[in-house]
Amino acid sequence: MTEFAIPSWDTPTIPVTDAGKPFPVRRIYCVGRNYAAHAREMGHDPDREPPFFFTKPADAIVLNGVDTPYPVQTSNLHPEIEMVVALATGGTDISLDKANDCIFGYGVGLDLTRRDMQGVAKDMGRPWDMSKGFDYSAPVTNITPVSQCGIIEAGRISLTVNGKPRQESDLNAMIWSVPETINYLSGLIELKPGDLIFTGTPDGVAAIERGDVLEGHVDGLETLKIKMV
């Protein structure tokens, strides 16, 4: 066994539906503004500009049903409901016709965003990593393997806050499909097994408060439910 200069940490993992072995998380990639209506509400032109990406640390994962801490240094926290793609294989310059072959399964996730911090960073022309990649910023359900749900290309995606509708759309409204996203992203970096891709959020984003209960839904997948504390 390798000995380290300091105590090592455990690899973040996510349970797999109806399986004994969990899914190990390597990296988390997130697609920005991948639904036209959300791009418009954020003040941008959605006419299929090249996709862009940001990341979250693997240990930002919060498992389904676990109370989620409201983060420090914000008074304007926004949840963004997303379908999450978990990769079993990777590579570089993955072709469109091979992209779906990389997928292990899918989950439902929230991209929690410190919107006020992001706005300040944008205004100052600075990176907005800390508005996205903070502790407990990536709640996600168990991963449902492709062997159980098949390849998902369409279906309802929605978020309720305290039982009231907040976001709703269909996965087929993505500007960049999942295969296109995998193809493009693998031209920028080498994708590897264990990577997660948060595929973007519909319109309807707005602030939440401590005590709010959030439920996220994607047709065919486990429902995500967390409480902000």
C-alpha positions in Angstrom: 0.0 0.0 0.0 1.3 3.5 -0.9 2.1 5.7 1.9 1.5 9.5 1.6 3.0 12.5 3.2 -0.5 13.4 4.7 -3.5 11.2 5.2 -5.2 10.4 1.9 -8.9 10.9 1.2 -11.6 8.6 -0.2 -12.7 8.8 -3.8 -16.2 10.4 -4.0 -18.8 7.9 -5.1 -22.4 7.8 -6.1 -24.7 4.7 -5.5 -25.8 2.9 -8.6 -29.5 1.9 -8.9 -30.1 -1.8 -8.1 -26.3 -2.5 -7.9 -24.0 -3.2 -5.0 -21.0 -1.3 -6.4 -21.0 2.5 -6.4 -19.9 4.8 -9.2 -16.5 6.6 -8.6 -16.4 10.2 -9.5 -13.3 11.5 -11.3 -14.3 15.0 -12.6 -17.5 17.0 -13.0 -17.9 19.0 -16.2 -20.9 21.3 -16.6 -22.3 22.7 -19.8 -23.3 26.4 -19.6 -26.5 27.9 -21.2 -27.5 24.7 -23.0 -31.3 25.5 -23.2 -32.3 28.5 -25.4 -34.9 29.9 -23.0 -32.4 29.8 -20.1 -29.7 31.5 -22.3 -32.3 34.3 -23.0 -33.2 34.8 -19.4 -29.5 35.2 -18.6 -29.2 37.9 -21.3 -27.4 35.9 -24.0 -28.1 34.9 -27.6 -28.9 31.2 -27.7 -28.3 30.7 -31.5 -26.1 27.6 -31.2 -22.9 29.4 -30.2 -20.1 26.8 -29.4 -20.7 25.2 -26.0 -18.6 26.3 -23.0 -17.9 24.4 -19.8 -17.0 24.9 -16.2 -16.1 22.4 -13.5 -17.0 21.4 -10.0 -14.7 19.4 -7.6 -15.7 15.7 -7.3 -16.2 16.1 -3.6 -18.9 18.8 -4.2 -21.3 15.8 -4.6 -24.3 15.6 -2.2 -26.1 12.3 -2.3 -29.9 12.2 -2.7 -32.0 12.8 0.4 -29.1 14.4 2.3 -29.7 17.9 3.9 -27.6 20.4 1.9 -25.9 23.3 3.6 -26.8 26.8 2.4 -23.4 28.2 1.3 -21.5 31.1 2.9 -20.8 34.4 1.0 -24.1 34.5 -0.8 -27.6 35.9 -0.4 -28.8 34.8 -3.9 -28.4 31.0 -4.3 -29.9 29.6 -7.4 -30.6 25.8 -8.1 -30.3 24.7 -11.7 -31.9 21.3 -12.5 -29.9 19.1 -14.9 -29.7 15.7 -16.3 -26.3 14.2 -15.4 -24.4 11.8 -17.7 -21.9 9.3 -16.1 -19.2 8.0 -18.3 -17.9 4.4 -18.3 -15.3 5.1 -21.0 -13.7 8.1 -22.5 -11.1 9.3 -25.0 -10.2 12.3 -27.1 -12.0 13.5 -30.2 -14.9 11.0 -29.7 -17.0 10.8 -32.8 -20.7 11.5 -32.7 -21.6 8.0 -33.6 -19.5 6.6 -30.7 -20.4 9.1 -28.1 -23.4 7.2 -26.6 -21.2 4.1 -26.2 -19.2 6.0 -23.5 -22.2 6.4 -21.2 -22.6 4.2 -18.1 -25.8 5.8 -17.0 -27.7 8.9 -16.0 -28.8 10.8 -12.9 -30.6 14.0 -11.9 -28.5 16.8 -10.5 -28.6 20.4 -9.2 -26.0 22.9 -10.2 -26.1 25.2 -7.1 -24.9 28.7 -8.0 -24.0 31.7 -5.9 -25.6 34.1 -8.4 -24.5 37.3 -6.7 -20.9 36.2 -6.6 -21.1 35.1 -10.2 -22.5 38.5 -11.2 -19.7 40.4 -9.5 -17.1 38.2 -11.2 -18.7 38.7 -14.6 -18.8 42.5 -14.1 -15.1 42.5 -13.2 -14.1 40.2 -16.1 -12.8 37.6 -13.6 -13.4 33.8 -13.5 -16.5 32.7 -11.7 -15.2 29.3 -10.4 -16.1 30.1 -6.8 -19.7 30.8 -7.7 -20.1 27.3 -9.1 -17.4 25.0 -7.6 -18.0 25.4 -3.8 -18.6 22.8 -1.1 -21.9 20.8 -1.5 -22.7 22.5 -4.8 -23.6 19.3 -6.7 -26.5 17.3 -5.3 -27.2 14.2 -7.4 -29.3 11.1 -7.4 -28.2 7.5 -7.7 -26.9 6.7 -11.2 -29.3 4.6 -13.3 -27.3 2.4 -15.8 -28.1 2.5 -19.5 -28.9 -1.2 -19.2 -32.0 -0.2 -17.1 -33.1 3.0 -18.7 -31.7 2.9 -22.3 -30.2 5.9 -24.0 -32.1 9.1 -23.0 -32.7 11.7 -25.7 -35.9 13.3 -24.7 -38.3 13.5 -21.7 -39.6 16.0 -19.1 -37.1 17.7 -16.8 -38.5 19.8 -14.0 -37.8 21.3 -10.6 -40.2 22.2 -7.8 -39.4 24.3 -4.7 -41.6 23.5 -1.7 -44.0 21.8 -4.1 -44.4 24.7 -6.4 -43.2 24.5 -10.1 -40.0 26.4 -10.7 -38.4 24.9 -13.9 -39.8 22.7 -16.6 -38.8 21.7 -20.1 -37.9 18.7 -22.3 -34.5 17.3 -22.8 -34.9 17.6 -26.5 -34.8 21.4 -26.0 -31.0 21.2 -25.4 -29.1 23.3 -27.8 -26.3 20.7 -27.8 -27.4 17.1 -27.5 -25.5 14.7 -25.2 -23.5 13.1 -28.1 -22.6 16.5 -29.4 -21.5 17.6 -26.0 -19.3 14.6 -25.5 -17.9 15.0 -29.0 -17.0 18.7 -28.4 -15.7 18.3 -24.9 -13.5 15.4 -25.8 -11.9 17.8 -28.4 -10.8 20.0 -25.5 -9.7 17.4 -22.9 -9.4 13.7 -22.6 -12.6 12.3 -21.0 -12.1 9.3 -18.7 -14.2 6.7 -16.9 -15.8 8.3 -13.8 -16.4 11.7 -15.4 -19.8 13.3 -14.9 -21.3 15.8 -17.3 -24.1 18.1 -16.1 -25.9 18.8 -19.3 -27.4 22.3 -18.7 -30.6 23.7 -17.2 -33.9 25.1 -18.5 -35.2 28.6 -17.8 -37.0 29.5 -14.6 -34.0 29.8 -12.3 -34.6 31.9 -9.1 -33.3 32.2 -5.5 -34.0 29.7 -2.8 -33.8 30.0 1.0 -32.8 27.9 4.0 -35.5 25.4 4.8 -36.7 25.1 1.1 -37.3 21.6 -0.1 -36.3 20.9 -3.7 -37.4 18.1 -5.9 -35.9 17.5 -9.3 -37.3 15.2 -12.0 -36.2 13.6 -15.3 -38.4 11.1 -16.9 -37.2 7.6 -16.3 -34.8 8.4 -13.5 -34.9 8.6 -9.7 -36.3 11.8 -8.3 -33.9 14.1 -6.5 -35.0 15.5 -3.2 -33.0 17.7 -0.9 -33.6 20.3 1.9 -31.5 23.4 2.2 -30.3 23.8 5.8 
